[in-house]
């Protein structure tokens, strides 16, 4: 029996995916798995019972992933589960910015009691005249799950799409329309595009990537859309560029004192993934990831450990080892197992940066002494016995 806890409200559609092997608990002390959305876990004391954490969403800046990696705690996220919701909001933002819809609606609201509003509107509407998306150049920075959907939809709307992502995955490349212009210089996005939308994770290397220098390269009148993270953009530089007329509109899903209420800024209250469908999809994926890991030791979509899969653990004896990614680790593991006269029936080992994860299926149930010897290998973080044949 496994126990799980929720730090935020998690869609019941996802929780219903837990089998009879799982029991919900309100105590973090006894939880094996934790489901979270926005709650901050930095500084949170977790018991040794916690084996995995699943973030029902993409961003994991609320979770100390590196610290947990060294404790052998796997952190999952749900890439792509909310992609359609964010994609739709990107295009909503593009239309709002292009057609001056927000100020037009505000004008109507302020003139609601004018008996001649229809007649006056015909005279005033030229103030809110905008431009169409068709034929315009859209630059997409980041071609992950969301960026690919934005790119493909933009092509179908008749836009000329430029995509920049030096690390585009094979999966993303397969799903990307052949009509996308894949550029190798981010400067080409800045210099060529009428609209620029950002879809990269918030990392030290991406912080402030849209800065004063980048803005200087952009076309005058560009529309900049940020549905990823506010830290990716130097928003003080954006506000200055709006005043100077270099940027036409800045659309952001992250309200703060720098942009909220500023002329030229369309600030949305973090609605990117706030749809019923996105919340359901994220919860379902999170539960499936955490269940497969707890029951079988398989890892998919972890942010601090590599993908690693040995299928279902149905009848065998399976253990997992979390350890440093360095030479001779696998040799030491197999040597200790072999010296205990236990045969390895199957093995998978994958690394990610400084960490490595090894799954082993054994013909014989490992004795406690064997597990203890593995734990004593320098560089081993954790050894977990996943299943044992009766």
CORNOR-V675777 format. One record per pair of residues at least 24 apart in sequence whose ideal C-beta (glycine too) atoms are under 8 Angstrom apart, sorted by the first residue. I is the first residue (numbers start at 1). J is the second residue. D is the distance in whole Angstrom. If there is no record, write none. Layout:
I/J/D
I/J/D
This chain:
2/32/5
2/33/7
2/294/5
2/295/8
3/30/5
3/31/5
3/32/5
3/33/8
3/49/8
4/31/6
4/32/7
4/33/4
4/34/7
4/35/6
4/290/7
5/31/4
5/33/8
5/34/5
5/35/7
6/34/8
6/35/5
6/36/8
7/34/6
7/35/7
7/36/4
7/37/8
7/39/4
7/41/7
8/35/8
8/36/6
8/37/4
8/38/6
8/39/5
8/56/8
9/37/8
10/35/5
10/37/7
10/56/6
10/283/5
10/286/8
11/56/8
11/279/5
11/280/5
11/282/7
11/283/4
11/284/8
13/280/4
13/283/6
13/284/6
14/56/7
14/280/7
14/282/7
14/283/2
14/284/5
14/285/8
14/286/6
14/287/5
15/283/7
15/287/7
17/284/6
17/287/4
17/288/6
17/291/7
18/287/6
18/291/7
19/291/7
21/295/7
22/291/7
32/294/6
33/290/5
33/294/6
35/283/8
35/286/6
35/287/7
35/290/7
36/62/7
36/63/7
37/282/8
38/62/6
46/73/7
51/293/7
51/294/6
51/384/7
52/76/7
52/290/5
52/293/5
52/294/6
54/78/8
54/286/4
54/287/7
54/289/6
54/290/4
55/286/7
56/81/8
56/279/7
56/282/4
56/283/5
56/285/8
56/286/5
57/81/8
57/82/6
57/273/6
57/282/6
58/82/7
58/201/8
58/273/8
59/201/7
59/202/7
59/229/7
60/303/5
61/202/6
61/229/8
65/303/5
65/304/4
66/304/7
68/304/6
69/304/4
69/305/7
69/322/8
69/355/5
69/381/8
70/355/8
70/381/6
71/381/7
71/382/7
72/322/4
72/381/4
72/382/3
72/384/7
74/293/6
74/299/6
74/302/5
74/304/7
74/305/5
75/302/6
75/303/5
75/304/5
75/305/8
76/286/7
76/289/4
76/290/6
76/293/8
76/300/8
76/301/5
76/302/5
76/303/7
77/301/6
77/303/5
78/281/7
78/282/5
78/285/4
78/286/5
78/289/7
78/301/7
79/144/7
79/145/5
79/301/6
80/144/8
80/145/3
80/146/8
81/278/7
81/281/4
81/282/4
81/284/8
81/285/5
82/272/7
82/273/4
82/275/8
82/278/4
82/279/8
82/281/7
82/282/6
83/145/4
83/146/5
83/149/5
84/149/6
84/277/7
84/278/7
85/272/6
85/273/5
85/274/7
85/275/4
85/277/7
85/278/4
86/146/5
86/227/5
86/272/4
86/273/6
86/278/8
87/146/6
87/149/4
87/150/5
87/153/6
89/227/6
89/253/7
89/268/7
89/271/6
89/272/5
90/146/8
90/150/5
90/197/6
90/225/6
90/227/6
91/150/8
91/153/7
91/154/8
91/157/8
93/225/5
93/227/7
93/251/4
93/253/8
93/266/6
93/268/7
94/133/6
94/195/6
94/197/8
94/223/7
94/225/6
94/251/7
95/133/7
96/251/7
96/266/6
97/223/5
97/225/8
97/248/7
97/249/4
97/251/5
97/266/6
98/130/5
98/131/5
98/132/7
98/133/6
98/223/7
98/249/8
99/128/7
99/130/4
99/131/8
100/127/8
100/128/4
100/129/7
100/130/5
101/128/8
101/130/8
102/266/6
103/127/8
103/128/6
104/128/4
133/157/6
133/158/7
133/159/6
133/195/8
134/158/4
134/159/7
135/159/7
135/160/7
136/160/7
136/194/4
136/195/6
137/161/8
137/162/6
137/192/6
137/193/5
137/194/5
137/195/7
138/162/7
138/193/6
138/194/7
138/195/5
138/196/8
138/197/7
139/163/8
139/164/7
139/188/8
139/189/4
139/190/8
139/192/7
139/193/3
139/195/7
139/196/4
139/197/7
140/164/7
140/189/8
140/196/8
140/197/6
140/199/6
141/165/8
141/186/7
141/189/6
141/196/7
141/197/7
141/198/5
141/199/7
141/200/6
141/209/8
142/198/7
142/199/4
142/200/4
142/228/7
143/168/5
143/172/5
143/176/6
143/182/8
143/199/8
144/169/7
144/172/6
144/199/6
144/200/8
145/172/7
146/199/5
146/227/8
147/172/8
147/197/8
147/199/4
148/172/5
148/175/5
148/176/5
150/197/6
150/199/7
151/176/6
151/177/6
151/180/5
152/176/7
152/177/5
152/180/8
155/179/5
155/180/7
159/195/8
162/188/7
162/189/6
162/192/6
162/193/6
164/188/7
164/189/5
186/214/8
187/217/6
190/214/6
190/217/4
190/218/5
191/217/6
191/218/7
191/219/7
192/219/8
193/218/8
193/219/7
193/222/7
194/219/7
194/221/8
194/222/6
194/223/7
195/222/7
195/223/5
195/224/8
195/225/7
196/222/6
196/223/7
196/224/5
196/225/7
197/224/8
197/225/4
197/226/8
197/227/7
198/225/7
198/226/5
198/227/8
198/228/5
198/232/6
198/233/7
199/227/7
199/228/6
200/228/6
200/232/7
201/228/8
201/229/8
202/228/7
202/229/4
202/231/5
202/232/6
206/232/6
207/231/5
207/232/7
208/232/7
208/233/7
208/234/5
209/233/8
210/234/6
210/237/8
210/238/7
211/237/6
212/237/4
212/240/8
215/241/5
215/246/6
215/247/7
216/246/8
218/246/7
218/247/7
220/245/7
220/246/6
221/245/8
221/246/8
221/247/8
221/248/5
222/246/8
222/247/6
222/248/6
223/247/8
223/248/5
223/249/5
223/250/8
223/251/7
224/249/7
224/250/5
224/251/7
225/251/5
225/252/8
226/250/7
226/251/7
226/252/5
226/253/7
226/254/7
227/251/8
227/252/8
227/253/5
227/272/5
229/254/7
230/254/4
230/256/6
235/259/5
238/265/8
239/265/7
295/386/8
295/387/8
296/386/7
296/387/8
297/359/5
297/384/7
297/386/4
298/359/8
299/357/6
304/352/8
304/355/7
305/352/6
305/355/6
305/357/5
306/350/4
306/351/6
306/352/4
306/355/8
306/356/8
306/357/6
307/350/6
308/348/5
308/349/7
308/350/5
308/357/5
308/358/8
308/359/6
309/348/7
310/346/6
310/347/8
310/348/5
310/359/5
310/361/6
313/361/8
313/386/6
313/387/4
315/389/6
316/345/6
316/346/8
316/361/5
316/362/7
316/363/8
316/387/7
316/389/6
317/361/7
317/362/4
317/363/7
317/364/7
317/365/5
317/366/6
317/387/7
317/388/5
317/389/5
318/359/7
318/360/7
318/361/5
318/362/7
318/385/8
318/386/4
318/387/5
319/359/8
319/360/5
319/362/7
319/366/6
319/371/7
319/374/8
319/383/6
319/384/7
319/385/5
319/386/6
320/357/7
320/358/7
320/359/5
320/360/7
320/383/7
320/384/5
320/386/6
321/357/7
321/358/5
321/360/7
321/374/6
321/380/6
321/382/8
321/383/5
321/384/8
322/355/7
322/356/8
322/357/6
322/380/7
322/381/4
322/382/4
322/383/8
322/384/8
323/355/7
323/356/6
323/357/8
323/358/7
323/377/7
323/379/5
323/380/5
323/381/6
324/354/6
324/355/7
324/356/7
324/379/4
324/380/8
324/381/8
325/351/4
325/352/7
325/353/7
325/354/6
325/355/6
325/356/4
326/379/6
329/356/7
329/358/8
329/377/7
329/379/6
329/380/8
330/358/7
332/377/5
333/358/6
333/360/7
333/374/6
333/377/7
336/370/7
336/373/5
336/374/6
336/377/8
337/362/7
337/366/8
337/370/7
337/374/8
340/366/7
340/367/7
340/369/8
340/370/5
340/373/8
342/366/6
342/370/7
355/381/8
365/389/6
